[in-house]
Amino acid sequence: RGYLLQEMSSRNRSNPLFGASSRDKARRTEVELAERENNAEIDALSDQVALLKSITQDLNRDVEEQNLFLEKMGSGFAGAGQVIGKTMTSLDTMSRSGGTRFAILIIFAIVGTFLLFWWFTSKEKNNK
């Protein structure tokens, strides 16, 4: 009988709900439920944070790629600007030396270019 009492008293110490009032048991149960709900919500928030982190990293990569593309494009336009500048200088030099003949040649070149564009676009419309 002494062994049985000793075993029961050790159970009383290991089980926090043993010998507690029903109100205390209800509070502890509520606390445990609230903790489980909080842990579940923390896990859900953690998943959402991980998703947002992944999205922002993808956006960052896209922005870096687009910035690199724009830098290359800017240097390409700078090179094209230099070529156009040299062409304009050459045209200016030619116009000063050619006079009226050069002006007529330029007008025919512009009209011819527009006629070629018109012919190609009308040809494509007729083929469709």
NORGI-V737021 format. One line per field, one symbol per residue. ss: DSSP state (H for helix, E for strand, - for the rest). A space follows every 50 residues. Layout:
# NORGI-V737021
ss = ???
This chain:
# NORGI-V737021
ss = -HHHHHHHHHHHHH-------HHHHHHHHHHHHHHHHHHHHHHHHHHHHH HHHHHHHHHHHHHHHHHHHHHHHHHHHHHHHHHHHHHHHHHHHHHHHH-H HHHHHHHHHHHHHHHHHHHHHHHHHHH-
